Amino acid sequence: MTIHTDIVATGWVARMPRGWLPYILLARLDRPIGTWLLFLPGIWGILLATPSWTETVRLILLFGIGSLTMRSAGCVVNDLWDRDIDRMVARTAGRPLASGMLRPRHALVFLACLLSLGLGILLQLNGLSQALGVASLVLVGLYPLAKRITWWPQLMMGFTFGFGAPLGYAAGADRLDFAWAALYAAAIFWDLGFDTIYAHQDRDDDALIGVKSTARLFGESTAPFLATCYAGAVLLLGTAGWMAGLHWGFYAALALPAALLIRQIVQLDIHDPAGCLRLFRANREVGLAVAAAILVGRL
């Protein structure tokens, strides 16, 4: 039987020096989709805040580097908390800490380096963004614990990964308002939906070891739940655009990401782990389409 895993140790990863491999896999550099899904809501927030075009480009570059850094840091924290659980799940048993490829103390040193780089990026932003960025570390630290105490760890993931949206808006607008709140809520609903799809890869193993998830909670009723999440995300995106004063072109362009989300609902097969991974990865295109819609509404 083929064991499903999302670890990619081929291609450019295989050509790296052998000593780098554990850190590359620990930071999930072999799987950039996580960085994209952290980065894209940040772009939404920056574009919705409508700073000058020069400042928009500067912020997008900073958020790109910051997303790569902080996603890597989050993976280190997650794997430190979960290394015993990961050993019991087929998809994650090969992770560096779970497999013994890397020791926890080495991961902690790597984490300190990543957080130092993240701090350097954060200091390039305004004071409000700096305060929000520091506050987000609480979410990063607590997220891995959620699966042990609640059936809704994917919601906690939404609060954590979706934080790029309000952070990007604060960096561009230097204020908190209703558009900021609506955009954050949209990102949370979107993340809750696609992370539920992702969790279906581990549903059977999670049931054996007692790990909770919305995939286990909703099971065969996942499609209606997913439709609710994605409908909420689209409606809240529309609300954020209206509050931010985007013109009609935004709403017309928002039809594309809505259609891409509907396709995920229609194609979902919770008994196909590889298919769930493909649908999860398809959210990069959804996020890019939302960013394009905001850009159209801004022009």
JOPESUL-V692228 format. One record per residue. RES is the residue in three letters. D_FIRST is the distance of its C-alpha to the first C-alpha in Angstrom with 2 decimals. Layout:
BEGIN
((RES	D_FIRST) (RES	D_FIRST))
END
This chain:
BEGIN
((MET	0.00) (THR	3.81) (ILE	6.37) (HIS	9.36) (THR	12.58) (ASP	16.04) (ILE	17.32) (VAL	18.83) (ALA	19.95) (THR	20.87) (GLY	24.06) (TRP	27.17) (VAL	25.42) (ALA	24.61) (ARG	28.30) (MET	29.67) (PRO	31.16) (ARG	28.64) (GLY	30.61) (TRP	30.22) (LEU	26.43) (PRO	26.05) (TYR	28.72) (ILE	27.37) (LEU	23.97) (LEU	25.86) (ALA	28.07) (ARG	25.20) (LEU	27.20) (ASP	24.04) (ARG	23.66) (PRO	27.20) (ILE	26.55) (GLY	27.55) (THR	30.80) (TRP	31.51) (LEU	31.06) (LEU	33.46) (PHE	35.85) (LEU	36.28) (PRO	37.94) (GLY	40.28) (ILE	41.31) (TRP	41.95) (GLY	44.24) (ILE	46.08) (LEU	46.72) (LEU	47.78) (ALA	50.24) (THR	51.92) (PRO	53.21) (SER	54.94) (TRP	52.85) (THR	53.34) (GLU	52.17) (THR	49.23) (VAL	48.00) (ARG	48.64) (LEU	46.72) (ILE	43.72) (LEU	43.54) (LEU	43.86) (PHE	41.22) (GLY	38.80) (ILE	39.23) (GLY	39.31) (SER	36.10) (LEU	34.19) (THR	35.84) (MET	35.47) (ARG	31.90) (SER	31.11) (ALA	33.26) (GLY	31.58) (CYS	28.13) (VAL	29.67) (VAL	31.19) (ASN	28.02) (ASP	25.99) (LEU	28.89) (TRP	28.93) (ASP	25.18) (ARG	24.04) (ASP	23.57) (ILE	21.66) (ASP	19.49) (ARG	18.29) (MET	16.81) (VAL	14.99) (ALA	11.65) (ARG	13.30) (THR	16.46) (ALA	15.84) (GLY	16.60) (ARG	19.94) (PRO	22.93) (LEU	24.54) (ALA	21.53) (SER	20.33) (GLY	23.96) (MET	24.36) (LEU	27.41) (ARG	29.91) (PRO	31.25) (ARG	34.75) (HIS	33.68) (ALA	32.02) (LEU	35.30) (VAL	37.36) (PHE	35.17) (LEU	35.56) (ALA	39.33) (CYS	39.48) (LEU	37.61) (LEU	39.87) (SER	42.92) (LEU	41.99) (GLY	41.34) (LEU	44.77) (GLY	46.36) (ILE	45.01) (LEU	46.08) (LEU	49.59) (GLN	50.01) (LEU	49.91) (ASN	52.65) (GLY	53.39) (LEU	51.79) (SER	48.50) (GLN	48.69) (ALA	49.16) (LEU	46.23) (GLY	44.03) (VAL	44.89) (ALA	44.26) (SER	40.75) (LEU	39.80) (VAL	40.01) (LEU	37.26) (VAL	35.10) (GLY	35.58) (LEU	35.05) (TYR	32.11) (PRO	29.40) (LEU	31.14) (ALA	31.03) (LYS	27.57) (ARG	28.95) (ILE	32.05) (THR	31.61) (TRP	29.43) (TRP	30.60) (PRO	29.27) (GLN	28.68) (LEU	32.45) (MET	33.17) (MET	31.00) (GLY	33.20) (PHE	36.33) (THR	35.02) (PHE	33.53) (GLY	36.14) (PHE	38.92) (GLY	39.22) (ALA	41.00) (PRO	43.92) (LEU	44.10) (GLY	44.47) (TYR	47.07) (ALA	49.00) (ALA	48.96) (GLY	50.40) (ALA	52.79) (ASP	53.61) (ARG	53.78) (LEU	51.89) (ASP	52.56) (PHE	51.11) (ALA	49.33) (TRP	47.60) (ALA	46.50) (ALA	45.32) (LEU	43.25) (TYR	41.58) (ALA	40.82) (ALA	39.34) (ALA	37.00) (ILE	35.95) (PHE	35.14) (TRP	33.19) (ASP	31.15) (LEU	30.59) (GLY	29.14) (PHE	26.76) (ASP	25.58) (THR	24.75) (ILE	22.46) (TYR	20.91) (ALA	20.55) (HIS	18.38) (GLN	15.43) (ASP	15.82) (ARG	17.32) (ASP	15.17) (ASP	15.18) (ASP	18.84) (ALA	19.69) (LEU	18.54) (ILE	20.63) (GLY	23.45) (VAL	23.40) (LYS	25.31) (SER	25.04) (THR	26.48) (ALA	23.03) (ARG	22.96) (LEU	26.68) (PHE	26.74) (GLY	23.37) (GLU	24.00) (SER	27.39) (THR	26.13) (ALA	27.55) (PRO	31.12) (PHE	30.84) (LEU	29.68) (ALA	32.62) (THR	34.98) (CYS	33.85) (TYR	34.11) (ALA	37.40) (GLY	38.79) (ALA	37.83) (VAL	39.58) (LEU	42.63) (LEU	43.02) (LEU	42.72) (GLY	45.49) (THR	47.52) (ALA	47.18) (GLY	48.30) (TRP	51.27) (MET	52.33) (ALA	52.13) (GLY	54.29) (LEU	51.91) (HIS	53.32) (TRP	52.09) (GLY	49.91) (PHE	47.42) (TYR	46.86) (ALA	46.50) (ALA	43.94) (LEU	42.02) (ALA	41.01) (LEU	38.42) (PRO	36.28) (ALA	36.77) (ALA	35.40) (LEU	32.34) (LEU	31.67) (ILE	32.15) (ARG	29.59) (GLN	26.97) (ILE	27.91) (VAL	27.72) (GLN	24.34) (LEU	22.60) (ASP	19.49) (ILE	18.49) (HIS	15.21) (ASP	14.07) (PRO	13.54) (ALA	13.94) (GLY	16.93) (CYS	18.39) (LEU	18.37) (ARG	20.18) (LEU	22.70) (PHE	23.30) (ARG	24.08) (ALA	26.36) (ASN	28.76) (ARG	30.17) (GLU	31.82) (VAL	33.02) (GLY	34.63) (LEU	36.26) (ALA	37.60) (VAL	39.15) (ALA	40.75) (ALA	42.13) (ALA	43.55) (ILE	45.34) (LEU	46.66) (VAL	48.01) (GLY	49.68) (ARG	51.23) (LEU	52.76))
END
